[in-house]
Amino acid sequence: MNNVDPWQFDLEGYLREAEPDAAERADAWQTGIGLQAVDGLPVSDYLLSTAKEHIEGNITIDEAQRRIVDYYQTREDRHDLEDEGTREGDVVSSRIAQLLGERAFTFSPVQLQTIHRRLFDQLLPHAGRYRSYNITKKEWVLKGDTVYYASCDSIEDTLRYDFAQERAFDYAGLSAIDVAHHIARFISGVWQIHPFGEGNTRTTAVFVIKYLKSLGFEVDNEPFKRHSWYFRNALVRANFEDVTRSIAPTTIYLERFFQNQICGTQHELKNRYLHLDWPRREADQVTQQVTQQVTQQVTRQTKALLAALGDKEMSLKELLASLGLKDRNSFTKNYLNPALAAGLIERTIPNKPTSRLQRYRRARHNDG
């Protein structure tokens, strides 16, 4: 596991001990802050103290954002402009926290544009607008090479096509592993289009989190909090090809990321595994060992969950108490999601997965 950043210690307690609303707010803040690592942006101590005030319910998210804007306006008035990177990290973190706290979502390219505009308004000159120029980017994971991004004159048409294909896709009957595979293919295609001049990865991350939730999946944002740079590198590897060196595009790394997010697996998300020089055989051996360990763990935890349920219908809070657990995120990732993915349990309100009245029971086909 990667070293934990100090800010994660500051907010971790809310996820383990807080009431559901506070835990949800803490999760959104941690995700927003973690995603700034994509561009190496730090956040300030002031942001952390403001986030805590919002998590504890003392201020609204709008008040939190006003405080951050006022904080940097004061610094500008003093001609203290040395923390421009921190300013972007603070502002975008708070905006991600706000977006993830909202239930509204529409599956469309316009939604992607809206997310970009809301994240980067007054930070980037063309927030919410498609780029009008072609780009290349040197990538560490590719030893300085670049992905071939969509040409600027094809962005709108290509996005429209990809979204139409995805809208027509039927997720019914798919296992969580198959879902992770499909989502990896779809979202890597959207990212390869790279519709905006900057901020594509953070925009894509927020979009896919909200999209998965809109589909009814229980989403664990831990991978985005701690491994956002891996997410970007996995997107790069999904879109890079060099036949002269026998290098083909692969979504396997991105699939492992999404499996951790929605399936409760615990793949080791190391950036060095994605580098072109990393020995493939060694990486596969590590993955195989982790998969075997996770399979054994999931089996034990799933059995414990089924035993706790018995023939009853129970809320998430009741299940936590029955199993003697406190960490909602850990329970969702390691117990609930694997059991749902395997079809062993089901929601009592399947069409409203986040309903406060939601309960869980053994799947009807699994009563025997």
Secondary structure as a PSIPRED ss2 file (coil, helix, strand):
# PSIPRED VFORMAT (PSIPRED V4.0)

   1 M C   1.000  0.000  0.000
   2 N C   1.000  0.000  0.000
   3 N C   1.000  0.000  0.000
   4 V C   1.000  0.000  0.000
   5 D C   1.000  0.000  0.000
   6 P H   0.000  1.000  0.000
   7 W H   0.000  1.000  0.000
   8 Q H   0.000  1.000  0.000
   9 F H   0.000  1.000  0.000
  10 D H   0.000  1.000  0.000
  11 L H   0.000  1.000  0.000
  12 E H   0.000  1.000  0.000
  13 G H   0.000  1.000  0.000
  14 Y H   0.000  1.000  0.000
  15 L H   0.000  1.000  0.000
  16 R H   0.000  1.000  0.000
  17 E H   0.000  1.000  0.000
  18 A C   1.000  0.000  0.000
  19 E C   1.000  0.000  0.000
  20 P H   0.000  1.000  0.000
  21 D H   0.000  1.000  0.000
  22 A H   0.000  1.000  0.000
  23 A H   0.000  1.000  0.000
  24 E H   0.000  1.000  0.000
  25 R H   0.000  1.000  0.000
  26 A H   0.000  1.000  0.000
  27 D H   0.000  1.000  0.000
  28 A H   0.000  1.000  0.000
  29 W H   0.000  1.000  0.000
  30 Q H   0.000  1.000  0.000
  31 T H   0.000  1.000  0.000
  32 G H   0.000  1.000  0.000
  33 I H   0.000  1.000  0.000
  34 G H   0.000  1.000  0.000
  35 L H   0.000  1.000  0.000
  36 Q H   0.000  1.000  0.000
  37 A H   0.000  1.000  0.000
  38 V H   0.000  1.000  0.000
  39 D H   0.000  1.000  0.000
  40 G C   1.000  0.000  0.000
  41 L C   1.000  0.000  0.000
  42 P C   1.000  0.000  0.000
  43 V C   1.000  0.000  0.000
  44 S C   1.000  0.000  0.000
  45 D H   0.000  1.000  0.000
  46 Y H   0.000  1.000  0.000
  47 L H   0.000  1.000  0.000
  48 L H   0.000  1.000  0.000
  49 S H   0.000  1.000  0.000
  50 T H   0.000  1.000  0.000
  51 A H   0.000  1.000  0.000
  52 K H   0.000  1.000  0.000
  53 E H   0.000  1.000  0.000
  54 H H   0.000  1.000  0.000
  55 I H   0.000  1.000  0.000
  56 E C   1.000  0.000  0.000
  57 G C   1.000  0.000  0.000
  58 N C   1.000  0.000  0.000
  59 I C   1.000  0.000  0.000
  60 T C   1.000  0.000  0.000
  61 I H   0.000  1.000  0.000
  62 D H   0.000  1.000  0.000
  63 E H   0.000  1.000  0.000
  64 A H   0.000  1.000  0.000
  65 Q H   0.000  1.000  0.000
  66 R H   0.000  1.000  0.000
  67 R H   0.000  1.000  0.000
  68 I H   0.000  1.000  0.000
  69 V H   0.000  1.000  0.000
  70 D H   0.000  1.000  0.000
  71 Y H   0.000  1.000  0.000
  72 Y H   0.000  1.000  0.000
  73 Q H   0.000  1.000  0.000
  74 T H   0.000  1.000  0.000
  75 R H   0.000  1.000  0.000
  76 E H   0.000  1.000  0.000
  77 D H   0.000  1.000  0.000
  78 R C   1.000  0.000  0.000
  79 H C   1.000  0.000  0.000
  80 D C   1.000  0.000  0.000
  81 L C   1.000  0.000  0.000
  82 E C   1.000  0.000  0.000
  83 D C   1.000  0.000  0.000
  84 E H   0.000  1.000  0.000
  85 G H   0.000  1.000  0.000
  86 T H   0.000  1.000  0.000
  87 R H   0.000  1.000  0.000
  88 E H   0.000  1.000  0.000
  89 G H   0.000  1.000  0.000
  90 D H   0.000  1.000  0.000
  91 V H   0.000  1.000  0.000
  92 V H   0.000  1.000  0.000
  93 S H   0.000  1.000  0.000
  94 S H   0.000  1.000  0.000
  95 R H   0.000  1.000  0.000
  96 I H   0.000  1.000  0.000
  97 A H   0.000  1.000  0.000
  98 Q H   0.000  1.000  0.000
  99 L H   0.000  1.000  0.000
 100 L H   0.000  1.000  0.000
 101 G C   1.000  0.000  0.000
 102 E C   1.000  0.000  0.000
 103 R C   1.000  0.000  0.000
 104 A C   1.000  0.000  0.000
 105 F C   1.000  0.000  0.000
 106 T C   1.000  0.000  0.000
 107 F C   1.000  0.000  0.000
 108 S C   1.000  0.000  0.000
 109 P H   0.000  1.000  0.000
 110 V H   0.000  1.000  0.000
 111 Q H   0.000  1.000  0.000
 112 L H   0.000  1.000  0.000
 113 Q H   0.000  1.000  0.000
 114 T H   0.000  1.000  0.000
 115 I H   0.000  1.000  0.000
 116 H H   0.000  1.000  0.000
 117 R H   0.000  1.000  0.000
 118 R H   0.000  1.000  0.000
 119 L H   0.000  1.000  0.000
 120 F H   0.000  1.000  0.000
 121 D C   1.000  0.000  0.000
 122 Q C   1.000  0.000  0.000
 123 L C   1.000  0.000  0.000
 124 L C   1.000  0.000  0.000
 125 P C   1.000  0.000  0.000
 126 H C   1.000  0.000  0.000
 127 A C   1.000  0.000  0.000
 128 G C   1.000  0.000  0.000
 129 R C   1.000  0.000  0.000
 130 Y C   1.000  0.000  0.000
 131 R C   1.000  0.000  0.000
 132 S C   1.000  0.000  0.000
 133 Y C   1.000  0.000  0.000
 134 N C   1.000  0.000  0.000
 135 I C   1.000  0.000  0.000
 136 T C   1.000  0.000  0.000
 137 K C   1.000  0.000  0.000
 138 K C   1.000  0.000  0.000
 139 E C   1.000  0.000  0.000
 140 W H   0.000  1.000  0.000
 141 V H   0.000  1.000  0.000
 142 L H   0.000  1.000  0.000
 143 K C   1.000  0.000  0.000
 144 G C   1.000  0.000  0.000
 145 D C   1.000  0.000  0.000
 146 T C   1.000  0.000  0.000
 147 V C   1.000  0.000  0.000
 148 Y C   1.000  0.000  0.000
 149 Y C   1.000  0.000  0.000
 150 A C   1.000  0.000  0.000
 151 S C   1.000  0.000  0.000
 152 C H   0.000  1.000  0.000
 153 D H   0.000  1.000  0.000
 154 S H   0.000  1.000  0.000
 155 I H   0.000  1.000  0.000
 156 E H   0.000  1.000  0.000
 157 D H   0.000  1.000  0.000
 158 T H   0.000  1.000  0.000
 159 L H   0.000  1.000  0.000
 160 R H   0.000  1.000  0.000
 161 Y H   0.000  1.000  0.000
 162 D H   0.000  1.000  0.000
 163 F H   0.000  1.000  0.000
 164 A H   0.000  1.000  0.000
 165 Q H   0.000  1.000  0.000
 166 E H   0.000  1.000  0.000
 167 R H   0.000  1.000  0.000
 168 A C   1.000  0.000  0.000
 169 F C   1.000  0.000  0.000
 170 D C   1.000  0.000  0.000
 171 Y C   1.000  0.000  0.000
 172 A C   1.000  0.000  0.000
 173 G C   1.000  0.000  0.000
 174 L C   1.000  0.000  0.000
 175 S C   1.000  0.000  0.000
 176 A H   0.000  1.000  0.000
 177 I H   0.000  1.000  0.000
 178 D H   0.000  1.000  0.000
 179 V H   0.000  1.000  0.000
 180 A H   0.000  1.000  0.000
 181 H H   0.000  1.000  0.000
 182 H H   0.000  1.000  0.000
 183 I H   0.000  1.000  0.000
 184 A H   0.000  1.000  0.000
 185 R H   0.000  1.000  0.000
 186 F H   0.000  1.000  0.000
 187 I H   0.000  1.000  0.000
 188 S H   0.000  1.000  0.000
 189 G H   0.000  1.000  0.000
 190 V H   0.000  1.000  0.000
 191 W H   0.000  1.000  0.000
 192 Q H   0.000  1.000  0.000
 193 I H   0.000  1.000  0.000
 194 H C   1.000  0.000  0.000
 195 P C   1.000  0.000  0.000
 196 F C   1.000  0.000  0.000
 197 G C   1.000  0.000  0.000
 198 E C   1.000  0.000  0.000
 199 G C   1.000  0.000  0.000
 200 N H   0.000  1.000  0.000
 201 T H   0.000  1.000  0.000
 202 R H   0.000  1.000  0.000
 203 T H   0.000  1.000  0.000
 204 T H   0.000  1.000  0.000
 205 A H   0.000  1.000  0.000
 206 V H   0.000  1.000  0.000
 207 F H   0.000  1.000  0.000
 208 V H   0.000  1.000  0.000
 209 I H   0.000  1.000  0.000
 210 K H   0.000  1.000  0.000
 211 Y H   0.000  1.000  0.000
 212 L H   0.000  1.000  0.000
 213 K H   0.000  1.000  0.000
 214 S H   0.000  1.000  0.000
 215 L C   1.000  0.000  0.000
 216 G C   1.000  0.000  0.000
 217 F C   1.000  0.000  0.000
 218 E C   1.000  0.000  0.000
 219 V C   1.000  0.000  0.000
 220 D C   1.000  0.000  0.000
 221 N C   1.000  0.000  0.000
 222 E H   0.000  1.000  0.000
 223 P H   0.000  1.000  0.000
 224 F H   0.000  1.000  0.000
 225 K H   0.000  1.000  0.000
 226 R H   0.000  1.000  0.000
 227 H C   1.000  0.000  0.000
 228 S H   0.000  1.000  0.000
 229 W H   0.000  1.000  0.000
 230 Y H   0.000  1.000  0.000
 231 F H   0.000  1.000  0.000
 232 R H   0.000  1.000  0.000
 233 N H   0.000  1.000  0.000
 234 A H   0.000  1.000  0.000
 235 L H   0.000  1.000  0.000
 236 V H   0.000  1.000  0.000
 237 R H   0.000  1.000  0.000
 238 A C   1.000  0.000  0.000
 239 N C   1.000  0.000  0.000
 240 F C   1.000  0.000  0.000
 241 E C   1.000  0.000  0.000
 242 D E   0.000  0.000  1.000
 243 V H   0.000  1.000  0.000
 244 T H   0.000  1.000  0.000
 245 R H   0.000  1.000  0.000
 246 S C   1.000  0.000  0.000
 247 I E   0.000  0.000  1.000
 248 A C   1.000  0.000  0.000
 249 P C   1.000  0.000  0.000
 250 T C   1.000  0.000  0.000
 251 T C   1.000  0.000  0.000
 252 I H   0.000  1.000  0.000
 253 Y H   0.000  1.000  0.000
 254 L H   0.000  1.000  0.000
 255 E H   0.000  1.000  0.000
 256 R H   0.000  1.000  0.000
 257 F H   0.000  1.000  0.000
 258 F H   0.000  1.000  0.000
 259 Q H   0.000  1.000  0.000
 260 N H   0.000  1.000  0.000
 261 Q H   0.000  1.000  0.000
 262 I H   0.000  1.000  0.000
 263 C C   1.000  0.000  0.000
 264 G C   1.000  0.000  0.000
 265 T C   1.000  0.000  0.000
 266 Q C   1.000  0.000  0.000
 267 H C   1.000  0.000  0.000
 268 E C   1.000  0.000  0.000
 269 L C   1.000  0.000  0.000
 270 K C   1.000  0.000  0.000
 271 N H   0.000  1.000  0.000
 272 R H   0.000  1.000  0.000
 273 Y H   0.000  1.000  0.000
 274 L H   0.000  1.000  0.000
 275 H C   1.000  0.000  0.000
 276 L C   1.000  0.000  0.000
 277 D C   1.000  0.000  0.000
 278 W C   1.000  0.000  0.000
 279 P C   1.000  0.000  0.000
 280 R H   0.000  1.000  0.000
 281 R H   0.000  1.000  0.000
 282 E H   0.000  1.000  0.000
 283 A H   0.000  1.000  0.000
 284 D H   0.000  1.000  0.000
 285 Q H   0.000  1.000  0.000
 286 V H   0.000  1.000  0.000
 287 T H   0.000  1.000  0.000
 288 Q H   0.000  1.000  0.000
 289 Q H   0.000  1.000  0.000
 290 V H   0.000  1.000  0.000
 291 T H   0.000  1.000  0.000
 292 Q H   0.000  1.000  0.000
 293 Q H   0.000  1.000  0.000
 294 V H   0.000  1.000  0.000
 295 T H   0.000  1.000  0.000
 296 Q H   0.000  1.000  0.000
 297 Q H   0.000  1.000  0.000
 298 V H   0.000  1.000  0.000
 299 T H   0.000  1.000  0.000
 300 R H   0.000  1.000  0.000
 301 Q H   0.000  1.000  0.000
 302 T H   0.000  1.000  0.000
 303 K H   0.000  1.000  0.000
 304 A H   0.000  1.000  0.000
 305 L H   0.000  1.000  0.000
 306 L H   0.000  1.000  0.000
 307 A H   0.000  1.000  0.000
 308 A H   0.000  1.000  0.000
 309 L H   0.000  1.000  0.000
 310 G C   1.000  0.000  0.000
 311 D C   1.000  0.000  0.000
 312 K C   1.000  0.000  0.000
 313 E C   1.000  0.000  0.000
 314 M E   0.000  0.000  1.000
 315 S C   1.000  0.000  0.000
 316 L H   0.000  1.000  0.000
 317 K H   0.000  1.000  0.000
 318 E H   0.000  1.000  0.000
 319 L H   0.000  1.000  0.000
 320 L H   0.000  1.000  0.000
 321 A H   0.000  1.000  0.000
 322 S H   0.000  1.000  0.000
 323 L H   0.000  1.000  0.000
 324 G C   1.000  0.000  0.000
 325 L C   1.000  0.000  0.000
 326 K C   1.000  0.000  0.000
 327 D C   1.000  0.000  0.000
 328 R H   0.000  1.000  0.000
 329 N H   0.000  1.000  0.000
 330 S H   0.000  1.000  0.000
 331 F H   0.000  1.000  0.000
 332 T H   0.000  1.000  0.000
 333 K H   0.000  1.000  0.000
 334 N H   0.000  1.000  0.000
 335 Y H   0.000  1.000  0.000
 336 L H   0.000  1.000  0.000
 337 N H   0.000  1.000  0.000
 338 P H   0.000  1.000  0.000
 339 A H   0.000  1.000  0.000
 340 L H   0.000  1.000  0.000
 341 A H   0.000  1.000  0.000
 342 A C   1.000  0.000  0.000
 343 G C   1.000  0.000  0.000
 344 L C   1.000  0.000  0.000
 345 I E   0.000  0.000  1.000
 346 E E   0.000  0.000  1.000
 347 R E   0.000  0.000  1.000
 348 T C   1.000  0.000  0.000
 349 I C   1.000  0.000  0.000
 350 P C   1.000  0.000  0.000
 351 N C   1.000  0.000  0.000
 352 K C   1.000  0.000  0.000
 353 P C   1.000  0.000  0.000
 354 T C   1.000  0.000  0.000
 355 S C   1.000  0.000  0.000
 356 R C   1.000  0.000  0.000
 357 L C   1.000  0.000  0.000
 358 Q C   1.000  0.000  0.000
 359 R C   1.000  0.000  0.000
 360 Y E   0.000  0.000  1.000
 361 R E   0.000  0.000  1.000
 362 R E   0.000  0.000  1.000
 363 A C   1.000  0.000  0.000
 364 R H   0.000  1.000  0.000
 365 H H   0.000  1.000  0.000
 366 N H   0.000  1.000  0.000
 367 D C   1.000  0.000  0.000
 368 G C   1.000  0.000  0.000
